[in-house]
């Protein structure tokens, strides 16, 4: 038979424990995703991901999730990406760092896909997270591991047929930027005005360099503050820059829209040179895709510490903790 005094005591203790857990979860969430992270001023903006400068630059951890807003759906194998920003009088650089157990840079075989990363930017008002829209274009910086690390000299003479190159290599003959024999900048600059509108920017002014070490990618994107590109983001005015991020894991068959994407925009205040969450208000309240081909919010997998980002696990854990606490306190109270 239920002991009312023991049950009452167990209920009171359980309520206190649950309230403390919820408060702790909120505090951890705020610590991981909230607040403002400075963009460090430096004398020389480093392009090397291993430069000592990055050791002192503040880090913002950004949650990622599966892209499931527009076909092709998929991705979500990467939980989070760390973002650091440094700047000087002329240049801005972002370093993106994330865990990846495989280094995928060889795309010479069918169904081989490259690791990749992208930053989507817009200066001024916040664009729709769905790769911008008509009247609100976005600027997209895209890096691909195969552009930097694939040994193209090992290809051999793939096209030995007695036909001209414009027949055997039509993409290269047409000047397709994805068909180059080699790349020097390892990054490309794109514009978009919504889903399916990705276009190669006339001015290729973005540089990227990456390194892979101990199961981790680090990619540095670098560009001058101001350019003559029509839709290039500007870092020199009084208006903020809105940022979204995306990561592709080649060994997880992530390509095109199949990727891990940011849940929210990050706002870079170029007056204070600080990054903060830009999730409240604006036009990004809807669903969408994120940087580099499709960007935006998603209800798929989330990231970061287990207690912070996995809603389903958090609920299950909270229920289990509630039941366990009540049971333990109840039986001990009856002793």
C-alpha positions in Angstrom: 0.0 0.0 0.0 1.3 3.5 -0.9 2.9 5.4 2.0 1.4 8.9 1.7 4.2 10.7 3.7 6.9 8.9 1.6 5.1 9.7 -1.6 4.8 13.4 -0.7 8.4 13.6 0.2 9.4 11.8 -3.0 7.3 14.2 -5.0 8.8 17.3 -3.5 12.3 16.1 -4.0 11.6 15.0 -7.5 10.1 18.5 -8.4 13.2 20.2 -7.0 15.5 17.9 -9.0 13.5 18.4 -12.2 13.5 22.2 -11.9 17.3 22.2 -11.3 17.8 20.0 -14.3 15.7 22.2 -16.6 17.5 25.3 -15.3 20.9 23.7 -15.9 19.9 22.6 -19.4 18.9 26.2 -20.2 22.2 27.5 -18.8 24.2 25.1 -20.8 22.3 25.9 -24.0 22.9 29.6 -23.5 26.6 29.0 -22.8 27.0 26.9 -26.0 24.8 28.8 -28.5 24.1 32.2 -27.0 26.1 35.3 -26.1 28.4 37.2 -28.3 31.8 36.1 -29.6 34.3 38.8 -30.6 35.9 38.8 -34.1 39.5 39.3 -33.2 41.5 42.2 -34.7 44.9 41.1 -36.1 47.7 42.8 -37.9 47.8 40.1 -40.6 44.8 37.9 -41.5 46.1 34.3 -41.7 45.1 32.0 -44.5 46.7 29.0 -42.9 44.3 27.0 -40.7 47.3 26.0 -38.4 48.4 29.6 -37.9 49.1 30.5 -34.2 46.6 33.4 -34.5 43.7 31.0 -34.4 44.7 29.7 -31.0 43.7 33.1 -29.5 40.6 33.8 -31.6 37.3 33.3 -29.8 35.1 30.4 -31.0 31.4 30.2 -31.7 29.9 26.7 -31.8 27.1 26.5 -34.4 24.6 23.6 -34.4 24.0 21.7 -37.6 21.2 19.4 -38.7 20.0 17.3 -41.6 18.8 19.2 -44.7 15.2 18.3 -45.2 13.6 21.4 -46.6 14.0 20.8 -50.3 15.1 17.9 -52.5 17.5 16.2 -52.5 16.9 15.7 -48.8 19.6 14.2 -46.6 22.9 14.7 -44.7 23.1 15.4 -41.1 26.2 13.4 -40.3 28.0 16.4 -38.8 26.6 17.7 -35.5 28.3 21.1 -35.1 30.9 23.4 -36.5 33.2 25.8 -34.7 33.4 29.3 -36.3 36.2 31.8 -35.6 36.5 35.2 -37.2 39.5 37.5 -37.5 39.9 40.8 -39.4 42.2 43.7 -40.1 41.8 46.9 -42.0 41.4 45.2 -45.4 40.5 41.5 -45.0 38.2 39.2 -43.0 38.7 35.5 -42.5 36.5 32.7 -41.1 37.9 29.4 -39.9 35.4 26.5 -39.8 36.4 23.5 -37.8 34.5 20.2 -37.5 35.0 16.5 -36.7 35.0 14.1 -39.6 36.4 10.5 -39.2 37.2 10.3 -42.9 39.2 12.5 -45.2 37.3 12.4 -48.5 39.1 14.2 -51.3 39.3 11.5 -54.0 36.3 11.7 -56.4 37.8 9.7 -59.3 35.5 6.7 -58.9 31.7 6.7 -59.3 29.8 7.5 -56.2 32.8 9.1 -54.6 32.0 12.4 -53.0 34.2 15.1 -51.6 34.1 16.7 -48.2 33.1 20.3 -48.4 32.1 23.4 -46.5 30.3 26.7 -47.3 29.4 30.1 -45.8 26.3 31.9 -46.9 26.4 35.7 -46.4 24.3 38.8 -46.9 25.0 42.4 -45.7 22.1 44.5 -44.6 18.7 43.0 -43.8 18.4 39.3 -43.0 17.5 37.2 -46.0 15.3 34.2 -46.2 17.2 31.2 -45.0 16.1 29.5 -48.2 19.2 30.7 -50.1 17.9 34.2 -50.3 15.1 35.3 -52.6 14.4 37.7 -55.4 15.4 41.1 -54.2 17.4 39.5 -51.4 20.3 37.7 -53.0 23.0 35.9 -51.0 26.7 35.5 -51.4 28.0 31.9 -51.0 31.6 30.9 -50.4 32.3 27.2 -51.2 35.3 25.0 -50.5 35.8 21.4 -51.7 38.5 19.0 -50.4 39.0 17.5 -53.9 40.0 20.9 -55.3 42.8 21.2 -52.9 44.0 17.7 -52.2 43.1 15.4 -55.1 46.2 14.3 -57.1 45.0 14.9 -60.6 48.3 13.9 -62.1 47.3 10.3 -61.1 44.4 10.4 -63.5 46.6 9.4 -66.4 45.3 9.8 -69.9 41.7 9.2 -69.3 40.7 10.6 -72.6 42.8 8.8 -75.2 40.1 8.7 -77.8 40.9 10.2 -81.2 38.4 13.1 -80.7 38.9 16.7 -79.8 38.6 17.9 -76.2 35.3 19.7 -76.8 33.7 16.3 -77.4 35.5 14.2 -74.8 35.6 16.9 -72.1 32.6 19.2 -72.9 32.4 20.7 -69.4 36.0 21.9 -69.6 35.6 23.1 -73.1 32.5 25.1 -72.0 34.4 26.7 -69.2 32.3 25.0 -66.4 34.0 26.0 -63.1 33.5 22.5 -61.8 35.4 21.0 -64.6 38.8 22.6 -64.2 41.9 20.4 -64.4 43.2 22.1 -61.3 42.3 24.9 -58.8 44.5 27.5 -57.2 42.1 29.3 -54.8 40.4 26.1 -53.6 37.2 28.1 -53.2 34.5 29.5 -55.4 32.2 32.5 -55.1 28.5 32.0 -55.9 25.2 34.0 -55.8 21.7 32.7 -55.2 18.2 34.2 -55.1 16.4 31.2 -53.7 16.2 27.5 -54.4 17.6 26.3 -57.6 19.1 29.7 -58.5 22.8 29.1 -57.6 25.1 30.8 -60.1 28.8 31.2 -60.5 29.8 34.8 -59.6 31.7 36.7 -62.3 34.3 37.8 -59.8 36.2 35.0 -58.0 37.7 36.8 -55.0 37.4 34.2 -52.2 40.3 32.2 -51.1 40.2 29.0 -49.0 42.8 26.7 -47.5 42.2 23.6 -45.4 44.0 21.0 -43.4 42.9 17.6 -42.0 44.4 16.3 -38.8 43.4 13.9 -36.1 39.9 13.4 -37.6 39.2 17.1 -37.9 38.8 19.5 -40.8 39.8 23.1 -40.5 39.0 25.4 -43.4 39.9 29.1 -43.6 37.9 31.4 -46.0 39.6 34.8 -46.7 38.4 37.8 -48.7 38.9 41.6 -48.9 36.3 43.6 -47.0 35.0 45.3 -50.1 34.9 44.0 -53.7 33.3 45.0 -56.9 31.1 41.9 -57.0 27.4 42.7 -57.5 26.1 40.7 -54.6 29.3 40.2 -52.6 28.9 40.7 -48.8 30.6 43.9 -47.5 32.4 44.0 -44.2 33.3 47.7 -44.1 29.9 49.5 -43.6 27.6 50.0 -40.6 25.2 47.2 -41.6 25.5 43.7 -40.1 26.5 40.6 -42.1 24.2 37.5 -41.7 26.0 34.2 -41.9 24.9 30.6 -42.4 27.0 27.5 -42.6 27.0 24.0 -44.3 29.2 21.0 -44.2 29.3 17.9 -46.5 30.7 14.5 -45.5 31.7 12.7 -48.7 31.9 9.2 -47.2 28.3 9.6 -45.9 27.2 10.2 -49.6 26.5 13.9 -48.9 26.5 16.0 -52.1 24.4 18.9 -53.4 21.4 19.4 -51.0 22.4 16.4 -48.9 24.4 18.0 -46.1 24.5 19.3 -42.5 23.2 22.8 -42.2 22.9 25.6 -39.7 19.7 26.0 -37.8 19.9 29.7 -37.5 21.7 32.7 -38.9 24.7 34.1 -37.1 24.9 37.9 -37.2 28.3 39.6 -37.5 28.3 43.2 -36.3 31.1 44.9 -38.2 30.9 48.0 -36.0 31.6 46.1 -32.8 33.2 43.1 -34.7 31.3 40.5 -32.7 29.2 37.5 -33.7 25.8 36.6 -32.1 22.7 34.6 -32.7 20.3 36.1 -35.2 17.4 33.7 -34.7 14.8 36.1 -33.4 12.8 38.1 -35.8 13.5 38.8 -39.4 12.6 36.8 -42.5 14.3 33.5 -41.5 11.5 32.3 -39.4 10.4 29.8 -42.1 12.1 26.7 -43.2 14.9 26.6 -45.7 18.2 25.3 -46.7 21.6 26.6 -45.9 24.9 27.7 -47.3 26.4 26.4 -50.5 23.5 25.1 -52.3 20.7 24.9 -49.9 20.5 26.5 -46.5 18.5 26.9 -43.4 16.5 25.6 -40.6 15.6 22.0 -40.2 14.0 19.8 -37.7 16.4 16.9 -38.3 19.4 15.9 -36.3 20.9 18.5 -34.0 24.2 18.9 -32.5 26.5 19.8 -29.7 26.4 18.4 -26.1 23.8 15.6 -25.7 21.9 17.5 -23.1 21.7 20.7 -25.1 20.8 19.8 -28.7 19.0 16.4 -28.8 15.5 17.2 -27.8 14.2 13.7 -27.9 17.1 12.4 -25.8 16.6 15.2 -23.4 12.9 14.4 -22.9 13.6 10.7 -22.5 16.4 11.5 -20.0 14.2 13.9 -18.0 11.4 11.4 -17.8 13.8 8.6 -16.7 15.4 10.9 -14.1 12.0 11.9 -12.8 10.9 8.3 -12.3 14.2 7.1 -10.9 14.4 10.0 -8.4 10.8 9.5 -7.2 11.3 5.8 -6.8 14.6 6.0 -4.9 13.4 8.8 -2.6 10.1 7.0 -1.9 11.6 3.7 -0.9 14.3 5.3 1.2 11.6 7.4 3.0 9.8 4.2 3.9 12.8 2.6 5.4 
